[in-house]
Amino acid sequence: MHEARIERSEHGLVPADDGWWIVNVTKLAWSTVEGGGTWCVFESPNAPSQTLGIGVHVLPPGETPGFYHLESEQEGFLVLSGECIAIVEGEERRMRAWDYLHCPPNTRHITIGASSDETCAVLMVGTRSPNESTEYPVEPVAARYGASVATATTSPKEAHARQPPFKPARAPWPPHG
């Protein structure tokens, strides 16, 4: 396997192809969306992985990386710093640094930033397959945090229709001292 070419953009470093690479996460290009935190993904936008999605998502208090959902694929969430609220199968649980949430396929879930004095950084990982599917059910517990759709759907486009566009961002984590 070849080493990926790393390109420099005005927003950070980006792997240009599907080769192996080593880059400090703070140097990668990040994205943000109002109310949805800031994140980076560990893959090339030109050659996204067909089997694994992985990245870091930084959530200020009350922000969420999307809506309560379930996927046909496995996902996992490791809190690196701060705290978040995980809503899993309608139950609310607090997660702190080094807590891990394992979601087998078809587990309803969402995370919400909950630290009062710092952002929450979560390593998010999920398997991928050509026939994967996502559902967005209505969930009253998630709705209290603005993290539930109003009407159930299987369309990610429909679920996120009112979301503002993603914008480039600088790495907000780890905190610089």
C-alpha positions in Angstrom: 0.0 0.0 0.0 1.3 3.4 -0.9 1.6 6.5 1.4 -1.2 9.0 0.7 -0.4 12.4 -0.7 -1.3 15.0 1.9 -2.6 18.3 0.4 -2.6 21.6 2.2 -5.8 23.6 2.0 -6.6 26.9 3.6 -8.5 25.0 6.3 -5.9 22.3 7.1 -4.4 19.1 5.8 -6.4 16.7 3.7 -5.4 13.2 2.6 -5.7 13.2 -1.2 -6.2 9.5 -1.8 -6.8 6.1 -0.2 -3.2 5.4 0.9 -1.9 5.2 4.5 -1.0 8.4 6.3 0.0 9.9 9.7 -1.2 13.5 10.5 -1.7 15.3 13.8 -5.5 15.7 14.2 -5.1 19.4 15.0 -3.6 19.9 11.5 -6.5 18.2 9.6 -9.2 20.2 7.9 -12.3 20.4 10.2 -15.9 21.3 9.5 -18.7 22.9 11.6 -22.4 23.5 11.5 -24.4 25.8 13.7 -25.7 23.7 16.7 -23.9 20.6 15.5 -20.4 21.0 16.8 -17.1 20.7 14.9 -15.5 17.6 13.4 -12.8 16.0 11.3 -12.9 12.8 9.5 -10.0 10.4 9.0 -10.3 9.8 5.3 -9.8 11.4 2.0 -12.8 13.2 0.5 -11.6 11.9 -2.9 -11.6 8.3 -1.8 -13.9 7.8 1.2 -13.7 4.4 2.9 -16.3 1.9 1.9 -16.0 0.0 5.2 -15.2 2.4 8.0 -16.1 5.9 9.0 -14.1 7.5 11.8 -13.3 10.9 13.2 -13.5 13.2 16.2 -16.5 15.3 16.9 -16.3 18.2 19.4 -19.6 19.2 21.0 -20.1 22.4 23.0 -22.9 22.1 25.7 -26.3 21.4 24.2 -24.9 20.7 20.7 -25.5 17.4 18.9 -23.9 15.7 15.8 -27.3 15.1 14.2 -30.6 13.6 15.2 -31.7 10.5 17.2 -31.4 7.6 14.7 -30.6 4.0 14.1 -28.4 2.5 11.4 -28.1 -0.9 9.9 -24.3 -0.7 10.7 -22.4 -0.9 14.0 -21.2 2.4 15.6 -19.1 3.3 18.6 -18.4 6.4 20.6 -15.4 7.0 22.9 -15.5 10.2 25.0 -12.0 11.6 24.9 -12.6 14.7 27.1 -15.6 16.5 28.7 -19.0 15.0 29.1 -22.0 14.2 26.9 -25.4 12.8 27.3 -26.1 9.6 25.3 -29.7 8.8 24.6 -29.9 5.1 23.7 -33.2 3.3 23.1 -35.0 6.2 24.8 -32.8 6.1 27.9 -30.6 9.0 28.9 -27.1 8.3 30.2 -24.3 10.6 31.1 -20.9 9.7 29.6 -17.5 11.1 30.8 -13.9 10.9 29.5 -13.0 7.3 28.6 -16.6 6.0 28.6 -17.4 4.0 25.5 -20.9 3.5 23.9 -21.2 0.4 21.7 -24.1 0.5 19.3 -24.8 -2.8 17.5 -26.7 -2.4 14.2 -30.2 -1.0 14.7 -29.6 0.6 18.1 -31.4 4.0 18.4 -29.0 6.6 19.7 -27.7 10.2 19.8 -25.1 12.1 21.8 -25.4 15.7 23.1 -22.6 17.9 24.6 -23.1 18.2 28.3 -20.0 19.7 29.9 -20.7 22.9 31.6 -17.1 24.2 31.5 -15.6 22.5 28.5 -16.5 21.0 25.2 -16.9 17.3 24.8 -14.6 15.5 22.3 -15.9 12.1 21.0 -14.1 9.7 18.8 -16.8 8.3 16.6 -16.5 5.2 14.5 -18.9 3.2 12.3 -18.8 0.4 9.9 -20.1 0.9 6.4 -21.6 -1.3 3.7 -23.2 -0.8 0.2 -26.7 -1.5 1.5 -26.6 0.5 4.7 -29.7 2.3 5.9 -30.6 4.9 8.5 -33.9 5.6 10.2 -34.8 8.7 12.2 -37.6 7.9 14.7 -39.4 10.5 16.8 -38.0 10.3 20.4 -39.4 12.5 23.2 -36.3 12.3 25.4 -34.1 13.4 22.5 -36.6 16.1 21.5 -36.0 17.8 24.9 -32.5 18.5 23.6 -33.6 19.4 20.0 -32.1 16.1 18.9 -35.2 14.4 17.4 -36.9 14.8 14.1 -40.5 16.0 14.3 -41.7 13.4 11.8 -40.1 9.9 11.4 -38.2 9.4 8.2 -35.7 7.1 6.5 -34.2 10.0 4.5 -31.1 11.7 5.9 -31.7 14.6 3.4 -35.2 15.0 4.9 -34.1 14.7 8.5 -31.4 17.4 8.0 -33.4 19.6 5.6 -33.4 22.7 8.0 -29.8 22.4 8.9 -27.5 25.2 7.8 -24.7 24.3 5.5 -21.4 22.9 6.8 -18.5 25.4 7.0 -14.8 24.9 7.2 -13.4 25.3 10.7 -10.1 25.1 12.7 -9.4 22.3 15.2 -11.2 23.3 18.4 -9.6 20.4 20.3 -7.5 19.5 22.1 -7.6 22.8 24.0 -4.5 24.8 23.5 -2.9 26.0 26.7 
